[in-house]
Amino acid sequence: MRWNVALILGLVVVLSTASLSAQKRPHNEVSQSRLIKETQVQPGGHDCVDVVWWVPLEYWQVAFSQNKEMTREQRGEFIDALRSYFLLGVVRAEVSPMGQFRFAGEEDDHQGLVATPVDARGKKHILKRPREINVQTRAVLGAIRPVLAAAMGPMGKSFHLYVYEDQDEKGRRMASPYQKGKLVVELQKLGKLPASKAEFETPLDCLFVPRKCSQCNKEAHVSWNYCPWCGRKLPKWEAPERPGSTTTKPEPAKGPT
């Protein structure tokens, strides 16, 4: 499996009061910058840097659907390699009074990393890291790492990627960006780095068609119950997926590939 640099660079870079199922936005219409903003948290303090990046399958689907240099076969091969996983990217560093960074090693980050999905009922789920990663997924990780290093310098070189299983024994998503809940990532105390926590609230708003208040016509977050602008009660939110559903297939990009 071969990946060119241009392919990888593409990565770095509701109106009634009745019950309403949220409408997904097509992958090729999702803002990549908004998606990155909603999936990155920086919980660190003034004398340290902590960055946690949750990379669900949908991130790749969005990025690839907007990359016209990729063929449909390339997109499918890449997506299939990661279909049952999600990634967590973590970078941690101490910051000296002179502004120098001392980055944590990959094993140090791994030992202090705990990720827990919490569903809408508050039930916590146990995540597992795969004992073995298939050849395709290894190739994907191998292609991403040098690009991060080239794009972000020392921070990119210290941006460690960890693979987690994203399906339970029944094939259900463990951390779906379409379902109500949250993904809690805890970073334990590491040397001079204090313990910290990153929380990703779901559903991710950017993955849905804009939701507007029927009274003031202003946009509201897909999971809000009331309009923050006028106070009107918004339609009851319902997940667009059935509880037992798994990941969706990638959508083809518009125009030539």
DAPE-V277259 format. One record per residue. RES is the residue in three letters. PSI is psi as a letter, one per 30 degrees, with the letter a starting at -180 (NA if undefined). OMEGA is omega in whole degrees, -180 to 180 (* if undefined). Layout:
BEGIN
res/psi/omega
RES/PSI/OMEGA
RES/PSI/OMEGA
END
This chain:
BEGIN
res/psi/omega
MET/k/-176
ARG/k/-179
TRP/k/177
ASN/l/-175
VAL/e/-179
ALA/e/179
LEU/e/-177
ILE/e/-180
LEU/f/177
GLY/f/-179
LEU/e/-172
VAL/e/176
VAL/NA/*
VAL/i/-162
LEU/g/179
SER/l/-180
THR/g/178
ALA/l/177
SER/k/-174
LEU/k/175
SER/k/-179
ALA/k/-178
GLN/k/179
LYS/k/173
ARG/k/177
PRO/k/-176
HIS/e/-177
ASN/g/176
GLU/f/180
VAL/k/177
SER/j/180
GLN/e/-180
SER/e/177
ARG/e/179
LEU/e/177
ILE/e/180
LYS/e/-178
GLU/f/-178
THR/g/175
GLN/k/179
VAL/k/178
GLN/i/-176
PRO/g/-174
GLY/l/179
GLY/a/-175
HIS/f/-178
ASP/g/177
CYS/l/178
VAL/k/173
ASP/k/175
VAL/k/178
VAL/k/-179
TRP/j/175
TRP/k/-177
VAL/i/177
PRO/l/-180
LEU/e/-177
GLU/f/178
TYR/e/180
TRP/e/-180
GLN/e/178
VAL/e/-177
ALA/e/-176
PHE/e/-179
SER/f/-179
GLN/g/180
ASN/j/-175
LYS/f/178
GLU/f/180
MET/k/173
THR/l/178
ARG/e/179
GLU/e/178
GLN/e/179
ARG/e/-178
GLY/e/-179
GLU/e/180
PHE/e/-179
ILE/e/-180
ASP/e/-179
ALA/f/-175
LEU/g/-170
ARG/e/-177
SER/g/-177
TYR/l/159
PHE/l/-179
LEU/k/168
LEU/k/174
GLY/k/-177
VAL/k/170
VAL/k/-179
ARG/k/-179
ALA/k/169
GLU/k/179
VAL/j/-178
SER/l/177
PRO/f/179
MET/g/178
GLY/g/178
GLN/k/-177
PHE/k/172
ARG/j/-172
PHE/k/177
ALA/l/178
GLY/l/-176
GLU/e/180
GLU/e/178
ASP/e/178
ASP/e/-177
HIS/e/-178
GLN/f/-178
GLY/g/-174
LEU/k/177
VAL/k/-180
ALA/k/-176
THR/j/172
PRO/k/178
VAL/k/-177
ASP/a/-175
ALA/f/179
ARG/f/-180
GLY/g/-180
LYS/k/179
LYS/k/-179
HIS/k/-178
ILE/k/178
LEU/k/178
LYS/k/170
ARG/k/-177
PRO/k/178
ARG/e/178
GLU/k/178
ILE/k/-177
ASN/l/-175
VAL/e/-179
GLN/e/-180
THR/e/177
ARG/e/179
ALA/e/178
VAL/e/180
LEU/e/179
GLY/f/179
ALA/e/-177
ILE/e/-171
ARG/e/-180
PRO/f/178
VAL/e/175
LEU/e/-180
ALA/e/-179
ALA/e/-176
ALA/e/-172
MET/g/178
GLY/b/-179
PRO/e/179
MET/e/178
GLY/e/178
LYS/f/-178
SER/g/178
PHE/j/-174
HIS/k/-178
LEU/k/-179
TYR/k/-177
VAL/k/177
TYR/k/175
GLU/k/-175
ASP/g/178
GLN/k/176
ASP/a/-176
GLU/f/178
LYS/g/178
GLY/g/-180
ARG/k/179
ARG/k/177
MET/e/-179
ALA/i/-177
SER/k/177
PRO/f/179
TYR/f/-175
GLN/l/175
LYS/k/180
GLY/a/177
LYS/l/173
LEU/j/-178
VAL/k/179
VAL/j/-179
GLU/k/176
LEU/j/-175
GLN/l/180
LYS/k/-177
LEU/j/-176
GLY/b/179
LYS/f/179
LEU/k/180
PRO/l/174
ALA/k/178
SER/l/-176
LYS/k/175
ALA/k/179
GLU/k/178
PHE/j/-179
GLU/k/177
THR/l/10
PRO/l/175
LEU/k/-173
ASP/e/-175
CYS/f/-178
LEU/f/-177
PHE/l/174
VAL/k/-178
PRO/k/-179
ARG/k/-176
LYS/k/177
CYS/k/-178
SER/f/-178
GLN/e/-176
CYS/f/177
ASN/g/177
LYS/l/-178
GLU/k/179
ALA/k/179
HIS/k/-173
VAL/f/-176
SER/g/180
TRP/k/177
ASN/f/-180
TYR/k/177
CYS/k/-179
PRO/f/-176
TRP/e/-177
CYS/f/177
GLY/g/-178
ARG/k/177
LYS/k/-179
LEU/l/179
PRO/k/176
LYS/k/-176
TRP/k/174
GLU/k/-180
ALA/k/180
PRO/f/180
GLU/k/172
ARG/l/-178
PRO/e/-177
GLY/g/-176
SER/l/179
THR/a/-175
THR/l/179
THR/l/179
LYS/k/179
PRO/k/-179
GLU/k/179
PRO/k/179
ALA/l/176
LYS/k/177
GLY/a/-176
PRO/l/175
THR/NA/*
END
